[in-house]
Amino acid sequence: MKVTCNEKEKNALLNFKHGLSDPSKRLSSWSNEDDCCRWMGVRCNNITGRVIELNLSTPLDSPYMELSGEISPSLLELKSLIHLDLSLNYFVNTKIPSFFGSMERLTYLDLSLSGFMGLIPHQL
């Protein structure tokens, strides 16, 4: 039996994408029609279909332009997320979202070289 992504998590990712500027269209695979476990940068648990990793780092040697915009709290719907990488993007003048501290399973968070500003929220 093929496991596909959870519908609630798929909608959460689409809401997250909606707040982002993606000039290189690297999130173009993120569509309502497809299984979110097959989307670029998304990794799911093979048994549950839950999203466990979001790797949206901009590779140094890639032709992609950085992501920017707002980080949606819809990410809180990703209850099994353990790995979040938003490094090497362009979130200049954006504060680190305090809700990251509410993501109970998150064990890896990389925001390096993404231009976030302000204090690190005490929740982290």
Contact map, one row per residue, 1 for C-alpha under 8 A:
1110000000000000000000000000000000000000000000000000000000000000000000000000000000000000000000000000000000000000000000000000
1111000000000000000000000000000000000000000000000000000000000000000000000000000000000000000000000000000000000000000000000000
1111100000000000000000000000000000000000000001111000000000000000000000000000000000000000000000000000000000000000000000000000
0111110000000000000000000000000000111000000000001000000000000000000000000000000000000000000000000000000000000000000000000000
0011111011000000000000000000000000111000000100001110000000000000000000000000000000000000000000000000000000000000000000000000
0001111111000000000000000000000000000000000000001100000000000000000000000000000000000000000000000000000000000000000000000000
0000111111100000000000000000000000000000000000000000000000000000000000000000000000000000000000000000000000000000000000000000
0000011111110000000000000000000000000000000000000000000000000000000000000000100000000000000000000000000000000000000000000000
0000111111111000000000000000000000000000000000000110000000000000000000000000110000000000000000000000000000000000000000000000
0000111111111100000000000000000100110000000000000000000000000000000000000000000000000000000000000000000000000000000000000000
0000001111111110000000000000000100000000000000000000000000000000000000000000000000000000000000000000000000000000000000000000
0000000111111111000000000000000000000000000000000000000000000000000000000110110000000000000000000000000000000000000000000000
0000000011111111100000000000000000000000000000000000000000000000000000000110000000000000000000000000000000000000000000000000
0000000001111111110000000000011100000000000000000000000000000000000000000000000000000000000000000000000000000000000000000000
0000000000111111111000000000000000000000000000000000000000000000000000010100000000000000000000000000000000000000000000000000
0000000000011111111100000000000000000000000000000000000000000000000000111110000000000000000000000000000000000000000000000000
0000000000001111111100000010010000000000000000000000000000000000000000000000000000000000000000000000000000000000000000000000
0000000000000111111100000000000000000000000000000000000000000000000000000000000000000000000000000000000000000000000000000000
0000000000000011111110000000000000000000000000000000000000000000000011110000000000000000000000000000000000000000000000000000
0000000000000001111111000000000000000000000000000000000000000000001111100000000000000000000000000000000000000000000000000000
0000000000000000001111100000000000000000000000000000000000000000001110000000000000000000000000000000000000000000000000000000
0000000000000000000111111110000000000000000000000000000000000000111100000000000000000000000000000000000000000000000000000000
0000000000000000000011111100000000000000000000000000000000000000111000000000000000000000000000000000000000000000000000000000
0000000000000000000001111100000000000000000000000000000000000001110000000000000000000000000000000000000000000000000000000000
0000000000000000000001111111000000000000000000000000000000000000000000000000000000000000000000000000000000000000000000000000
0000000000000000000001111111100000000001000000000000000000000001000000000000000000000000000000000000000000000000000000000000
0000000000000000100001001111110000000011000000000000000000000000000000000000000000000000000000000000000000000000000000000000
0000000000000000000000001111111000000000000000000000000000000000000000000000000000000000000000000000000000000000000000000000
0000000000000000000000000111111001000011000000000000000000000000000000000000000000000000000000000000000000000000000000000000
0000000000000100100000000011111101010011000000000000000000000000000000000000000000000000000000000000000000000000000000000000
0000000000000100000000000001111111010000000000000000000000000000000000000000000000000000000000000000000000000000000000000000
0000000001100100000000000000011111000000000000000000000000000000000000000000000000000000000000000000000000000000000000000000
0000000000000000000000000000001111100000000000000000000000000000000000000000000000000000000000000000000000000000000000000000
0000000000000000000000000000111111110110000000000000000000000000000000000000000000000000000000000000000000000000000000000000
0001100001000000000000000000000011111110000000000000000000000000000000000000000000000000000000000000000000000000000000000000
0001100001000000000000000000011001111110010000000000000000000000000000000000000000000000000000000000000000000000000000000000
0001100000000000000000000000000000111110011100001010000000000000000000000000000000000000000000000000000000000000000000000000
0000000000000000000000000000000001111111011000000000000000000000000000000000000000000000000000000000000000000000000000000000
0000000000000000000000000010110001111111110000000000000000000000000000000000000000000000000000000000000000000000000000000000
0000000000000000000000000110110000000111110000000000000000000000000000000000000000000000000000000000000000000000000000000000
0000000000000000000000000000000000000011111000000000111100000000000000000000000000000000000000000000000000000000000000000000
0000000000000000000000000000000000011111111100000011111000000000000000000000000000000000000000000000000000000000000000000000
0000000000000000000000000000000000001100111110000011110000000000000000000000000000000000000000000000000000000000000000000000
0000100000000000000000000000000000001000011111011111100000000000000000000000000000000000000000000000000000000000000000000000
0000000000000000000000000000000000000000001111111111000000000000000000000000000000000000000000000000000000000000000000000000
0010000000000000000000000000000000000000000111111000000000000000000000000000000000000000000000000000000000000000000000000000
0010000000000000000000000000000000000000000011111000000000000000000000000000000000000000000000000000000000000000000000000000
0010000000000000000000000000000000000000000111111100000000000000000000000000000000000000000000000000000000000000000000000000
0011110000000000000000000000000000001000000111111110000000000000000000000000000000000000000000000000000000000000000000000000
0000110010000000000000000000000000000000000110011111000000000000000000000000010100000000000000000000000000000000000000000000
0000100010000000000000000000000000001000011110001111110000000000000000000000010110000000000000000000000000000000000000000000
0000000000000000000000000000000000000000011110000111110000000000000000000000010111100000000000000000000000000000000000000000
0000000000000000000000000000000000000000111100000011111000000000000000000000000011110000000000000000000000000000000000000000
0000000000000000000000000000000000000000111000000011111100000000000000000000000010111000000000000000000000000000000000000000
0000000000000000000000000000000000000000110000000000111110000000000000000000000000111100000000000000000000000000000000000000
0000000000000000000000000000000000000000100000000000011111000000000000000000000000011110000000000000000000000000000000000000
0000000000000000000000000000000000000000000000000000001111100000000000000000000000001111100000000000000000000000000000000000
0000000000000000000000000000000000000000000000000000000111110101111000000000000000000111100000000000000000000000000000000000
0000000000000000000000000000000000000000000000000000000011111101000000000000000000000001000000000000000000000000000000000000
0000000000000000000000000000000000000000000000000000000001111100000000000000000000000001000000000000000000000000000000000000
0000000000000000000000000000000000000000000000000000000000111110000000000000000000000000000000000000000000000000000000000000
0000000000000000000000000000000000000000000000000000000001111111000000000000000000000000000000000000000000000000000000000000
0000000000000000000000000000000000000000000000000000000000001111100000000000000000000000000000000000000000000000000000000000
0000000000000000000000010100000000000000000000000000000001100111110000000000000000000000000000000000000000000000000000000000
0000000000000000000001110000000000000000000000000000000001000011111000000000000000000000000000000000000000000000000000000000
0000000000000000000001110000000000000000000000000000000001000001111100000000000000000001110000000000000000000000000000000000
0000000000000000000111100000000000000000000000000000000001000000111110000000000000000000111000000000000000000000000000000000
0000000000000000000111000000000000000000000000000000000000000000011111000000000000000000111100000000000000000000000000000000
0000000000000000001110000000000000000000000000000000000000000000001111100000000000000000011000000000000000000000000000000000
0000000000000000001100000000000000000000000000000000000000000000000111110000000000000000001001000000000000000000000000000000
0000000000000001001100000000000000000000000000000000000000000000000011111000000000000000000000001000000000000000000000000000
0000000000000011001000000000000000000000000000000000000000000000000001111110000000000000000000000000000000000000000000000000
0000000000000001000000000000000000000000000000000000000000000000000000111111000000000000000000000010000000000000000000000000
0000000000011011000000000000000000000000000000000000000000000000000000011111110000000000000000000000000000000000000000000000
0000000000011001000000000000000000000000000000000000000000000000000000011111110000000000000000000000000000000000000000000000
0000000000000000000000000000000000000000000000000000000000000000000000001111111000000000000000000011011000000000000000000000
0000000110010000000000000000000000000000000000000000000000000000000000000111111000000000000000000000000000000000000000000000
0000000010010000000000000000000000000000000000000111000000000000000000000111111110000000000000000000000000000000000000000000
0000000000000000000000000000000000000000000000000000000000000000000000000001111110000000000000000000001110000000000000000000
0000000000000000000000000000000000000000000000000111000000000000000000000000011111000000000000000000000011000000000000000000
0000000000000000000000000000000000000000000000000011110000000000000000000000011111110000000000000000001011000000000000000000
0000000000000000000000000000000000000000000000000001100000000000000000000000000111110000000000000000000011110000000000000000
0000000000000000000000000000000000000000000000000001111000000000000000000000000011111000000000000000000001111000000000000000
0000000000000000000000000000000000000000000000000000111100000000000000000000000011111100000000000000000001011100000000000000
0000000000000000000000000000000000000000000000000000011110000000000000000000000000111110000000000000000000011110000000000000
0000000000000000000000000000000000000000000000000000001111000000000000000000000000011111100000000000000000001111010000000000
0000000000000000000000000000000000000000000000000000000111000000000000000000000000001111100000000000000000000111110000000000
0000000000000000000000000000000000000000000000000000000011110000010000000000000000000111110000000000000000000011110000000000
0000000000000000000000000000000000000000000000000000000011000000011100000000000000000111111000000000000000000000111000000000
0000000000000000000000000000000000000000000000000000000000000000011110000000000000000001111100000000000000000000011000000000
0000000000000000000000000000000000000000000000000000000000000000001111000000000000000000111111000000000000000000011100000000
0000000000000000000000000000000000000000000000000000000000000000000100000000000000000000011111000000000000000000011110000000
0000000000000000000000000000000000000000000000000000000000000000000000000000000000000000001111100000000000000000001110000000
0000000000000000000000000000000000000000000000000000000000000000000001000000000000000000001111110000000000000000001110000000
0000000000000000000000000000000000000000000000000000000000000000000000000000000000000000000011111000000000000000000111100000
0000000000000000000000000000000000000000000000000000000000000000000000000000000000000000000001111100000000000000000111111000
0000000000000000000000000000000000000000000000000000000000000000000000100000000000000000000000111111000000000000000000001000
0000000000000000000000000000000000000000000000000000000000000000000000000000000000000000000000011111110000000000000000001111
0000000000000000000000000000000000000000000000000000000000000000000000001001000000000000000000001111111000000000000000000010
0000000000000000000000000000000000000000000000000000000000000000000000000001000000000000000000001111111000000000000000000011
0000000000000000000000000000000000000000000000000000000000000000000000000000000000000000000000000111111100000000000000001111
0000000000000000000000000000000000000000000000000000000000000000000000000001000000000000000000000111111100000000000000000010
0000000000000000000000000000000000000000000000000000000000000000000000000001001010000000000000000011111111000000000000000000
0000000000000000000000000000000000000000000000000000000000000000000000000000001000000000000000000000111111000000000000000000
0000000000000000000000000000000000000000000000000000000000000000000000000000001111000000000000000000001111100000000000000000
0000000000000000000000000000000000000000000000000000000000000000000000000000000111110000000000000000001111111000000000000000
0000000000000000000000000000000000000000000000000000000000000000000000000000000001100000000000000000000011111000000000000000
0000000000000000000000000000000000000000000000000000000000000000000000000000000001111000000000000000000001111100000000000000
0000000000000000000000000000000000000000000000000000000000000000000000000000000000111100000000000000000001111110000000000000
0000000000000000000000000000000000000000000000000000000000000000000000000000000000011110000000000000000000011111000000000000
0000000000000000000000000000000000000000000000000000000000000000000000000000000000001111000000000000000000001111110100000000
0000000000000000000000000000000000000000000000000000000000000000000000000000000000000111000000000000000000000111111000000000
0000000000000000000000000000000000000000000000000000000000000000000000000000000000000011100000000000000000000011111000000000
0000000000000000000000000000000000000000000000000000000000000000000000000000000000000111111100000000000000000011111100000000
0000000000000000000000000000000000000000000000000000000000000000000000000000000000000000111111000000000000000001111110000000
0000000000000000000000000000000000000000000000000000000000000000000000000000000000000000001111110000000000000010011111000000
0000000000000000000000000000000000000000000000000000000000000000000000000000000000000000000111110000000000000000001111100000
0000000000000000000000000000000000000000000000000000000000000000000000000000000000000000000000110000000000000000000111110000
0000000000000000000000000000000000000000000000000000000000000000000000000000000000000000000000110000000000000000000011111000
0000000000000000000000000000000000000000000000000000000000000000000000000000000000000000000000010000000000000000000001111101
0000000000000000000000000000000000000000000000000000000000000000000000000000000000000000000000011100100000000000000000111111
0000000000000000000000000000000000000000000000000000000000000000000000000000000000000000000000000100100000000000000000011111
0000000000000000000000000000000000000000000000000000000000000000000000000000000000000000000000000111110000000000000000001111
0000000000000000000000000000000000000000000000000000000000000000000000000000000000000000000000000101100000000000000000011111
